[in-house]
Amino acid sequence: MLAIKFKRVGKKHQASFRIIVIEKRLKINSRFTADLGWFNPRQDSFKISEEEANHWLKVGAQPTDSVYNLFVRAGILKGPKKAVHKKPKTREVATEKPKTQVEIPVDKK
């Protein structure tokens, strides 16, 4: 299944993104099928090839939530924006309490 995703490019702390079409299960840095445009969140500017985007949407490519919101803003798709939240960091919790005293069997002869 094809997906339309952001691919991060740019320097540290100066992120900009390419909008690409890629197989959903592949890693984001692997070879992609098509390049639809770019998005720069620092300047809040973007450029998208509407013809190519519409073609890939008709073929069945599914945009991620963030790309969907950008397409709504650009007028490529119609509808309400989707809520996008950052994933919370998970902490590993110890399931068992550590034993404070260790019993050592002593052989008495």
C-alpha positions in Angstrom: 0.0 0.0 0.0 1.3 3.4 -0.9 1.5 6.3 1.5 2.2 10.0 1.1 4.6 11.1 3.9 7.0 13.8 5.0 10.7 13.1 4.6 12.9 15.2 6.9 15.7 17.1 5.2 17.8 20.1 6.2 20.3 20.8 9.0 20.0 20.3 12.7 17.3 22.4 14.2 16.3 23.7 10.7 14.0 21.0 9.6 12.3 21.1 6.2 10.4 18.3 4.6 10.0 16.7 1.2 6.5 15.3 0.4 7.0 11.9 -1.1 5.1 8.8 -2.2 6.5 5.6 -0.7 5.5 2.1 0.1 4.0 2.2 3.6 6.2 -0.4 5.2 9.5 0.9 3.9 11.8 3.0 5.9 11.5 6.7 5.2 15.1 7.0 3.9 14.7 4.2 1.4 13.9 4.8 -2.3 10.6 6.5 -2.9 8.2 6.4 -5.8 7.5 10.1 -6.4 8.4 13.5 -5.1 5.3 15.8 -4.8 6.9 18.9 -3.3 8.3 20.5 -0.2 7.2 22.0 3.1 9.2 24.4 5.3 7.6 24.8 8.8 10.0 27.5 9.9 8.8 29.9 7.2 5.3 28.3 6.9 5.7 27.9 3.2 5.1 24.9 0.9 4.9 24.0 -2.8 2.9 20.9 -3.9 2.4 19.6 -7.5 -1.4 19.4 -7.4 -1.7 17.3 -10.6 0.7 14.6 -9.2 -0.9 14.7 -5.8 -4.3 14.1 -7.3 -3.0 11.3 -9.5 -1.5 9.5 -6.5 -4.6 10.0 -4.4 -6.7 8.5 -7.2 -4.3 5.5 -7.5 -4.9 4.8 -3.8 -2.0 6.4 -1.9 -3.1 7.3 1.7 -1.7 10.6 3.2 -0.5 10.6 6.8 -2.5 12.9 9.1 0.1 15.7 8.9 0.2 15.5 5.0 -3.6 15.4 5.0 -3.8 18.6 7.0 -1.3 20.3 4.5 -3.4 19.1 1.6 -6.6 20.6 3.2 -4.7 23.8 3.7 -3.5 23.8 0.0 -7.1 23.0 -1.2 -6.2 19.6 -2.7 -8.5 17.8 -0.3 -11.7 19.0 1.3 -12.8 18.3 4.8 -11.9 19.1 8.4 -8.3 18.8 9.6 -7.3 15.8 11.6 -5.9 16.1 15.2 -2.2 15.3 15.2 -0.5 14.7 18.6 3.1 13.9 19.5 3.5 10.4 21.0 4.3 10.6 24.7 7.6 9.2 25.8 7.2 5.9 27.6 9.1 5.0 30.7 9.9 1.5 31.5 8.5 0.6 34.9 10.1 -2.2 37.0 7.5 -5.0 37.5 9.3 -6.6 40.4 10.8 -4.9 43.4 14.5 -5.7 43.8 15.4 -7.9 46.7 17.3 -6.1 49.4 18.6 -9.2 51.2 19.9 -12.3 49.4 19.7 -15.6 51.3 22.7 -17.8 50.8 22.4 -21.4 51.9 25.3 -22.4 54.2 26.4 -26.1 54.4 27.0 -27.1 58.0 29.0 -30.3 58.6 
